[in-house]
Amino acid sequence: MQMLKLEQVKVYYGHVQVLKGLSLEVEKGELVSLLGANGAGKSTTLMTISGILHPTSGHIYYEGQDISQLDAKDIVRLGIIHCPEGRRIFGGLTVLENLRMGAVCRKDKSRFQIDLDEIYSLFPILRERRKQMSSTLSGGEQQMLAIGRALIAQPHLLMLDEPSLGLAPIIVQGIFKVIRQLHEKGITILLVEQNARQALTVADRCYVMETGNIVLNGSSTELGANPEIEKIYLGQAPEAGKL
């Protein structure tokens, strides 16, 4: 069943066109990854889906509803939850207060404690740090908190933007272990990730973006075996003029 569809979406920052007719689809229960270099338009894609930006043309459909021009707060209420690049936690609040902020738009407040305990089981360090100011957490702990805050909002579609950015390899392994667990629970995930090797290990399908366009797509197995992906994203230098 199709959950999300972008159809020829164009987005500008002022006079600069960032998305140039982007089309992609996410099925319910899938984990789909967007790969691409800095400036490809990956984060802009997530911000457009979540209503922070609006397309100048094209359409975004969520469960058949056109959400292209909805406000961000209304998109959150539909169950589309965006965990942004750079964590964006509330540093002046405690860990628990940050998690409570994620529940602001929830309809079922009675299950908050149950869901909170589930998040603590995914990230035990957050239970230990629950009374600690978030600004004093390590980078990895802040990323765990950002994901936990997104989960407490009860996402139907969870969008993760660069969850491994700036983290030590051992922390990255832990974050991706949790992403696998969330996928196994049936949460639909759209993942933006520069660490292509990690993304390919968890994704069902991947899209490769370059300067606002999709230039490749396929299963993670297909793309992992693609020599151009190997050259550019898995450790070898690209040839001039190629993807």
C-alpha positions as CSV (number, residue, x, y, z in Angstrom):
1,M,0.0,0.0,0.0
2,Q,1.4,3.4,-1.0
3,M,1.9,5.8,1.9
4,L,3.8,8.7,0.4
5,K,4.2,9.9,-3.2
6,L,6.1,12.9,-4.5
7,E,5.1,13.9,-8.0
8,Q,7.3,16.3,-10.0
9,V,8.0,18.5,-6.9
10,K,9.9,21.7,-7.5
11,V,11.2,23.9,-4.6
12,Y,13.1,27.1,-4.7
13,Y,15.2,29.1,-2.1
14,G,14.6,32.5,-3.4
15,H,15.7,32.4,-7.1
16,V,17.7,29.2,-6.6
17,Q,15.9,26.0,-7.6
18,V,16.8,23.2,-5.2
19,L,14.3,20.4,-6.2
20,K,13.9,20.1,-10.0
21,G,10.8,17.9,-10.5
22,L,11.5,15.3,-7.8
23,S,9.3,12.1,-7.8
24,L,9.5,9.2,-5.4
25,E,7.3,6.8,-3.5
26,V,7.3,5.1,-0.2
27,E,5.1,2.0,0.5
28,K,3.6,1.4,4.0
29,G,6.1,-0.5,6.1
30,E,9.1,0.2,3.9
31,L,12.4,1.7,4.9
32,V,13.5,3.9,2.0
33,S,16.8,5.8,2.0
34,L,17.8,8.9,0.1
35,L,21.5,9.0,-0.8
36,G,23.5,11.8,-2.2
37,A,26.3,14.3,-1.6
38,N,26.0,17.6,0.3
39,G,23.8,20.0,-1.6
40,A,21.9,17.3,-3.5
41,G,18.5,18.4,-1.9
42,K,18.0,15.5,0.5
43,S,17.2,17.7,3.6
44,T,15.1,20.0,1.4
45,T,13.0,17.0,0.4
46,L,12.3,16.1,4.0
47,M,11.5,19.7,4.9
48,T,9.1,20.0,2.0
49,I,7.3,16.8,3.0
50,S,7.0,18.0,6.6
51,G,5.6,21.4,5.6
52,I,8.5,23.6,6.6
53,L,8.8,24.4,2.9
54,H,6.2,24.3,0.2
55,P,6.6,23.2,-3.4
56,T,6.2,25.9,-6.1
57,S,4.8,23.1,-8.3
58,G,4.1,19.4,-8.2
59,H,2.3,17.4,-5.5
60,I,2.9,15.5,-2.3
61,Y,0.4,12.8,-1.5
62,Y,0.1,11.1,1.9
63,E,-2.2,8.1,2.0
64,G,-3.9,9.6,-1.1
65,Q,-4.4,13.1,0.4
66,D,-2.6,16.0,-1.2
67,I,-0.6,17.6,1.6
68,S,1.5,19.9,-0.6
69,Q,0.3,23.1,1.0
70,L,-0.5,22.0,4.5
71,D,1.1,23.7,7.5
72,A,3.7,21.8,9.4
73,K,1.5,21.4,12.5
74,D,-1.2,19.7,10.4
75,I,1.3,17.4,8.8
76,V,2.5,16.3,12.3
77,R,-1.1,15.6,13.3
78,L,-1.3,13.2,10.3
79,G,1.5,11.2,11.7
80,I,4.5,12.4,9.6
81,I,7.3,13.1,12.1
82,H,10.6,14.7,11.1
83,C,13.8,14.1,13.1
84,P,15.9,16.9,11.6
85,E,19.6,17.0,10.8
86,G,21.6,18.4,13.7
87,R,19.3,17.0,16.4
88,R,17.6,20.3,17.2
89,I,16.8,19.3,20.8
90,F,15.8,21.9,23.4
91,G,19.0,22.4,25.2
92,G,17.4,24.4,28.1
93,L,15.1,21.5,28.9
94,T,15.8,18.2,30.6
95,V,15.7,14.9,28.7
96,L,12.3,14.1,30.0
97,E,10.9,17.6,29.2
98,N,12.2,17.2,25.6
99,L,10.4,13.8,25.3
100,R,7.2,15.4,26.6
101,M,7.5,18.1,23.9
102,G,7.3,15.3,21.4
103,A,3.9,14.3,22.7
104,V,2.3,17.8,22.4
105,C,0.2,16.8,19.3
106,R,-0.7,13.3,20.6
107,K,-4.3,12.4,20.8
108,D,-3.8,9.5,23.2
109,K,-2.0,11.0,26.2
110,S,-2.9,8.0,28.4
111,R,-0.3,5.8,26.7
112,F,2.5,8.3,27.2
113,Q,4.2,6.5,30.0
114,I,4.0,3.1,28.1
115,D,5.6,4.7,25.1
116,L,8.2,6.5,27.3
117,D,9.2,3.1,28.8
118,E,9.6,1.7,25.3
119,I,11.9,4.5,24.3
120,Y,13.9,4.0,27.5
121,S,14.2,0.3,26.5
122,L,15.6,1.4,23.1
123,F,17.9,4.0,24.7
124,P,18.6,3.0,28.3
125,I,20.9,6.0,28.8
126,L,18.0,8.4,28.4
127,R,16.4,6.9,31.5
128,E,19.6,7.5,33.4
129,R,19.8,11.1,32.1
130,R,16.1,11.9,32.2
131,K,16.6,14.8,34.8
132,Q,19.7,16.1,33.1
133,M,19.8,19.2,31.0
134,S,19.8,18.2,27.3
135,S,22.6,20.6,26.5
136,T,25.0,18.6,28.6
137,L,24.5,15.4,26.8
138,S,27.1,14.0,24.4
139,G,26.4,14.1,20.7
140,G,25.4,10.5,20.6
141,E,23.0,10.9,23.5
142,Q,21.5,14.0,21.9
143,Q,20.8,12.0,18.7
144,M,19.2,9.3,20.8
145,L,17.0,12.0,22.4
146,A,16.1,13.5,19.1
147,I,15.0,10.1,17.8
148,G,13.1,9.4,21.1
149,R,11.3,12.7,20.9
150,A,10.2,11.8,17.3
151,L,9.0,8.3,18.4
152,I,7.0,9.7,21.3
153,A,4.9,11.5,18.7
154,Q,3.7,8.1,17.5
155,P,4.8,8.4,13.8
156,H,3.1,6.6,11.0
157,L,5.9,7.9,8.7
158,L,9.2,8.6,10.5
159,M,11.7,10.8,8.6
160,L,15.3,10.7,9.8
161,D,17.8,13.2,8.5
162,E,21.5,12.2,8.9
163,P,21.2,10.3,12.2
164,S,24.8,9.3,12.0
165,L,26.2,12.8,11.4
166,G,29.3,13.6,13.5
167,L,29.0,10.4,15.7
168,A,31.7,7.9,16.6
169,P,31.5,4.6,14.7
170,I,30.4,2.6,17.8
171,I,27.5,5.1,18.4
172,V,26.5,4.9,14.7
173,Q,26.3,1.1,15.0
174,G,23.9,1.5,18.0
175,I,21.7,4.1,16.2
176,F,21.4,1.9,13.1
177,K,20.5,-1.1,15.3
178,V,17.6,0.9,16.7
179,I,16.6,1.9,13.1
180,R,16.5,-1.8,12.2
181,Q,14.3,-2.5,15.3
182,L,11.9,0.3,14.4
183,H,11.6,-1.1,10.8
184,E,11.0,-4.6,12.1
185,K,8.1,-3.2,14.2
186,G,6.5,-2.0,11.0
187,I,7.2,1.8,11.2
188,T,7.5,3.3,7.8
189,I,10.9,5.2,7.5
190,L,12.3,7.7,5.1
191,L,16.0,7.9,5.9
192,V,18.4,10.6,4.6
193,E,22.0,9.4,5.1
194,Q,25.4,10.2,3.7
195,N,26.8,7.0,5.2
196,A,25.7,5.0,2.2
197,R,27.3,1.8,3.5
198,Q,25.1,1.9,6.6
199,A,22.0,3.0,4.7
200,L,22.3,0.1,2.3
201,T,22.4,-2.4,5.2
202,V,19.0,-1.3,6.5
203,A,17.0,0.0,3.5
204,D,14.5,-1.9,1.4
205,R,15.0,0.6,-1.4
206,C,17.2,3.6,-2.1
207,Y,17.0,6.7,-4.3
208,V,20.2,8.5,-5.3
209,M,19.9,12.3,-5.6
210,E,22.1,14.7,-7.4
211,T,21.5,18.4,-7.6
212,G,17.7,18.2,-7.0
213,N,17.0,15.2,-9.2
214,I,16.7,11.4,-8.7
215,V,19.4,9.8,-10.8
216,L,19.2,6.2,-9.6
217,N,16.8,4.1,-7.7
218,G,16.4,0.4,-6.8
219,S,16.6,-2.1,-4.1
220,S,19.5,-1.8,-1.6
221,T,20.9,-5.0,-3.1
222,E,20.8,-3.7,-6.6
223,L,22.4,-0.4,-5.7
224,G,24.9,-2.0,-3.5
225,A,26.1,-4.0,-6.5
226,N,26.1,-0.9,-8.8
227,P,29.8,0.0,-9.7
228,E,29.0,3.7,-9.8
229,I,27.6,3.6,-6.3
230,E,30.7,1.7,-5.2
231,K,33.0,4.3,-6.7
232,I,31.3,7.3,-5.3
233,Y,29.6,6.3,-2.0
234,L,31.5,3.3,-0.8
235,G,35.0,4.6,-0.7
236,Q,36.4,5.1,-4.2
237,A,36.7,8.4,-6.1
238,P,34.2,9.1,-8.9
239,E,35.2,9.6,-12.5
240,A,34.8,13.1,-13.9
241,G,31.4,13.8,-15.4
242,K,29.8,10.7,-13.8
243,L,27.3,10.3,-11.0
